[in-house]
Amino acid sequence: MTRLTIAVLLVLSAATAGLAQEDILGNYDLRGVEDGVQFSGRASVQLDQRTPVLHLAVNDGSTQVLAGTKTAGGNYSFALPTEARGVTGVLTGADSDTASRTILISSRQGGLAGTIQSGDQSIGTIEMRRQRPPKSALLVWSFAYSEHDQNAFHAYATELSRYYRHSKGYGRADVVKGESFHTVIDQLKQAAAEGRPYQRLVMIGHGGWDGPVIGSTSGWESRQVSGKQAIPLYNELLEAIRTGMTPSGKIFSSSCHAGGSNVYERAKESSPRYNWTHDLALRTGRTVAGPAGYTSTEYTFQNVKATLEGEGVTKQEVHVAGPQGLRIVRPSGALSSTRVVEIPEIHQLPAELEAVRSRIVIDRPLGS
C-alpha cells in the first residue's frame, strides 16, 4: 500500500452527458475494468450540505469517499483527501504511480457509464447501474391545541405508516412530528440528498385557506406557507418537493380548507377563492389533494386511501389536483368515477378581505 492523492473528475456537462446534479444522486451497483483488472462493488452519490459526494466500495474491501466541487465548465471534480490510502489510482488493487486518474461519466439506460483515464490515456471502463430505492412515504403530524388532539394526529400518522408498509409494500414510511415547515423541507432535502425521493407526503393537523399549519403559535412565520403567506419559505417548500419527491409523487393535507372552500362556501361571494391544493399542484407538477371546507382529522385514513390510492370513497368533498387536471370528489365519492376538469386560475384573496381572513380554522371535534 502507498499513500496517494488521487483526483477524480466526474464530467456531467449538459453537452457531454445531459445530466443535472439530481440525476446522479442515488445508489448503484458498480463494475468495471482498470489497468486490466476487473472490479465490482457498490457506489452512491449523495449530497453533504450542497456538495455532491461519491462513495465507492469495491468488493476487495477497499472504500473511497470523494468530495466534489463544481468546475467553471459546469462539471464536478471529485478528489480523495490527501491522507487517504490508495491503490491503483482509483479502484483496483495493483500498485501504481501517483498520477491523477479521471472518470468520465455519461448517462446510460439504468444508470451511468464511462471511462477511467490517466492523463489522455484510457485505462479502463466503469458501469454504475442504479439501484431503485424502495418506495417511501413521509407522514407529518403537527401541533394541536389540546394534548388529546395531538395524540390523535400522531395516531393517524402511525396508522398510515402501517398501511403503506404492510398493505402497499413500501420499504419505509417515516412518521415525523412537524415543529415547523422547516421540518418538512429538511426531510425532503435529506431524501433528495440520499437519492431516495418520497412517493407520498401526508400532513395531518390544523389548517386554513393558506394550507396546513405545521408548528405552534410561537413560530407564526414558519408554520403556514402559501402563495400569499410566508412566500420565501413557500418557495423553499416548492423546491424541496420538486427534488425530494418522485415526479409521480402525491401529497395529501388533512387539514381544514387545504382544498379551499367547499361547494356551499363557494356560493358566498365573501368566501376566499385562493386554493392551496391547486396552487401547490400547479407549481410542483405533483398530485396534491386536500379537503374542501372544514374537516376532521379523523377522516385522514379514509380520504388518503380514496384520493391518493383510489381505494374506497371519500368522507367529504376533496380536491385532487395534478398534471392531468382537477378532480373534485364529492362526499362518499370515488376517484375513478369523478371527471377531470381544468384547474382554475389561482385567485388571490381580495384586498378588502385581507384584514379579516382566517388563516387557521380549528378542526371539528373528533368523531363529529
MORAUR-V789754 format. One record per helix or strand of 2 or more residues. SS is the DSSP state (2 for helix, 1 for strand). FROM is the first residue (numbers start at 1). TO is the last residue. If there is no record, write none. Layout:
((SS | FROM | TO) (SS | FROM | TO))
This chain:
((1 | 2 | 3) (1 | 7 | 10) (2 | 21 | 24) (1 | 26 | 34) (1 | 37 | 48) (1 | 51 | 58) (1 | 63 | 70) (1 | 76 | 79) (1 | 85 | 86) (1 | 101 | 108) (1 | 111 | 118) (1 | 121 | 131) (1 | 136 | 142) (2 | 147 | 167) (1 | 172 | 178) (2 | 181 | 193) (1 | 198 | 204) (1 | 207 | 208) (1 | 211 | 212) (2 | 217 | 223) (2 | 231 | 244) (1 | 245 | 254) (2 | 263 | 266) (2 | 276 | 284) (1 | 287 | 291) (2 | 297 | 308) (1 | 318 | 322) (1 | 325 | 329) (2 | 335 | 337) (2 | 351 | 356))
